[in-house]
Amino acid sequence: MTDASQSDAVMHGQVLPSFAPGTFTPDAKASSISTMITAQGAMEAKLMLRHGEQQLLSIIIPLGLLIAFRVFPITDSFGGIDAAIPMVFAVAATSAGFTGQAIAVAFDRRYGALKRSGASGVPAWAIIAGKIIAVFAMVCLQVIVLGTASFLLGFRAPVSGILLAFVVLLLGVAAFTALGLTLGGSLSAEIVLALSNLIWFILLAIVGWTLYSQGLIDVGWLNLIPSVALASGLVEALAGSFPTIPFLALILWAIVASFAASKWFRFEG
């Protein structure tokens, strides 16, 4: 039956014939949730890992900081390289989760990439889940590269402390990713480009000043700043104690930022 005759049949109230499942090939239907998330996550991860600016912010700059802290004796007065490593990981997590995602999402909105992805049938939550998976893929690369470099530079920690620090790191990444999606999904690309880099420098400066002035243990009200809370939590975790206050601070940031992202995130801009 042609499209024209089918339309005429519908208009005249005729009953169209039904066909058993499998009559036509391929049998088009929506993919499962796991398939959609896996495919979207794999695509977003490839795009993120291939992006030069993402590599610069997330890998090269933190690795350069790590080497600089080892070569120059600027960390000797506050614990040496062992005290600087948690700060480096906090900077790396901020770069991957916040700055990188904010800029990527903002320009995806500007050029209509998110809108086209939504028009293809991919639900909004799958797109967001894919971007979160991409960030975690970048974090795994950071852990491998920066962790290997730290080991070669002489850093040692108990296995239990490393595992707890990894959990704290993932929580911090979740908080920064939610913040990045909030910023990138609500403002114009030009504003996000300037503002995200400015915030990144401010967060880096604050955690560096905290490390230099008093160290990253028992930082008090400075735990309200997410970069400081993450760095402080990593220090305490690597020392073998559970970082209660930094942990709670990061959970609070993740909840608040996730609520803000769900409320203000737009796929067009």
N, C-alpha and C positions, 0 to 999 in steps of 0.2 A: 504494500500500500504506500503510495506516494505521500509526501507531506501535505499536498493540497487536498487529496482525497481524505486523508486522516483528519484534517481540519474541518472539512465539510461534514464528515461523519460525527464529529464532536458537536458541531453547531446544530445538527438535526437530531441530536439525542440518541444516535445509534450506539450500540454497545460494541466496543472494539474487542477483537479476539485477544485472549490471554495466552501467554506462552509459558511453558514449564521452565524453571530455573536451569540454566546451562544451555538453552537453545541457541543463544547468540554468544559468539566468542570475539573479543574478550568480554568477560562478565564484569563490567565496570562497577566498582563500589569503593567506598571510602576505606582508606588504610586504617589499621589499628592504631591506637594511641601510641604504643611503644614504637611502631614503625615510623610514625610521623616525627616523634621526638628524636629518634635515632638519626633519621635522615637530615632533619633540620640541624641537629647538633653537629653532625659530621660536616655539613656544608659551612656552618658558621665557624667551626674550629679551623677548617682549611683556610678560610678567608682571613681569619685573625692571625694564624701562624705564618701566613705568607705576606702579611702587611709589614712594610719596612718600619713605619712609625711605631707600630705596636711592638716590634722587636726592640726598637731603640728605647722606648719607655720602660718596657717590662723586663728586658734581659740585659741590654748593653749598659744602660746607665747604672742599674743596681750592681752589675758585675764590676763596672769601673769604680764605684764607691767602695766595694769590698776590697779590691786590690789597693786602692788609695789608702784605706784604713790600715792595711797591712804594711805598705811600703813606708808611709810617712808616720812618724811617732805622735800623731795628733790624738790617738785614743789611749795612750799609755796612762794618762792621769785619771781615767775613769773605767779601767778594766780591760783595756787592750782590745784585740780583735774579737774576743769572746763577747764583749759587751756591745760591740758595733754590729755584729751579725744579725741579731733580732731587728734592729732598726732597718738594716738593708732589706730584710724580708718584708717588713712593714711597708717600705717604699715600693717594693716590687708589687705587692698586693694592691696598693693604692693605684699604681700605674695600670695594672691589668684590669682591675675591677671597676675603678671609678673613671679615670681619665680616658683610657682607651675605649671603654664602652660608651661613655657620654658622647665623645666625638663621633664614633662610628654610627651610633643610633641617630644622632642629630643629622648627619649628612645622608644617611639612608632615608630619613624622612624628607629631607630637602629634595633629593633626586627621585623620590617616589618609589624607592626600592621596597620599603615596607608595605606601601599601598599595593604594589604589584604582587608581592608575596601573599598578602591577604586575599587579593582577587583570584589567586590560583587555587583557592580552597583551603589553604593552610590556616587554621584558626590562630587568633592572636596569641593565645597562651602557648601554642607550640613554637611560635617565633621567639617569644620571650624565653621559653625553656631552652631553645637552641642557643641563644646568646649566652645564657648562664652556663651551659655545657662548654661553650667555646672558652669562656673565662677559666673554668676549671681545667680545661686542657692546657691553657697557657700556664696556669699555676703549677701543674704537674711538670711542665718543662722547666719552670723556674726552680722548682725543688730539685730537679735533677742537676741543672747547670750550676745554680748557686750552692746547692748542697755539696756537690763534688768539689767546687772551688773552695768552699769553706774547709772541707776535710783536708785538701791539699795545703791550705794555709795554716793548718795546725789545730783547727777547732775540733773538740771532742765533747760528747755529751752522752749520758746513759740512754739506752734504747727506749725506756719508758718515758723519759723526758722528751725525746724526739717525737714519739707517737702522740703525746699530749700536745706538744707544740704544733703538730700537723693539724690536729683537731681545732685548735685555736686559730690557726692560719685559715682553715676553711671557713670558720665562722666569720672571721674578719673579711674574707673575700666575699662572702654572701652579703655582708653589710655594705661593702663598697660597691658591689655590683648593683644592689638595689638603689644606692645613691646615684650611681652613674646612669641607670635607666630613668630615674626621676628627672635628673637634669637634662639628659639628652632627649627625653621624650616629651618635654614640656616647653622648651625654649628654642629659638631659632638657631641655625647652625653657626652663624657668626658669633653670637653671644656665647654659645656653648664652647666654641673653640677657645675664646679668650678666657672665659670664666673657669673652665675646667683646668686649664694650665695654671691659672692664677691660684686656684684652690690647692692644686697639687704642690706648688712651690710653698704655699703657706703651711700645709700639713707637714711637708718635709722639713721646713724651717723650725716648726714647733717641736717636732720629735727630736730633731738634732739639738736644739737648745736644751730640751729636757735632759737628754743624755749627757750633754756637756756640763750642765749646771748642777744636777743632783742625781743623775743616774735614772734607770728605768724601773726601779723597784720601789714600791710604795709611793706612787706619784700623786696620790690623793685626788683632788678635784680635776686634775689634768686627764683622768680617765674619761672625762666627758668628751674629750677630743678623740675621734675614732683611731687616728694613726698612732697616738700615744697609747691608747688602750690596747691596740694590737701589739705594738712593740713591747709594752710592759707585760702583757700576757705571755708573749713568747719567752721573755726573760725568765719569768717565774716558772713557766712550764719546763723549760730546759734545765732549770735548777732543781726540778723534782717536786715542786709544790703546785697545788691547783690554784690557778689565778682567778679567784672568786670574783673580785670587783671588776677586773678587765673583762672577764667572761660575761658578766651581767650587762656591762656597758655595751659590749658588742651585740648581744642579743637585743637590747633595747634599740640600738641603731638599726639593726636589721628589720625589726618589726615596724618601726616608725617609717623607715625609708620604703619598705615594701608597701605599706598602706598609701604613702604618698605616690608611689609609682602607679599603683592600681587606680588611683583617683585622677591623676593628672596626665598619665601617659597618653600620647596621641600618635597615631600612625601616619598622620599627614602633617606637613609643616613647611 
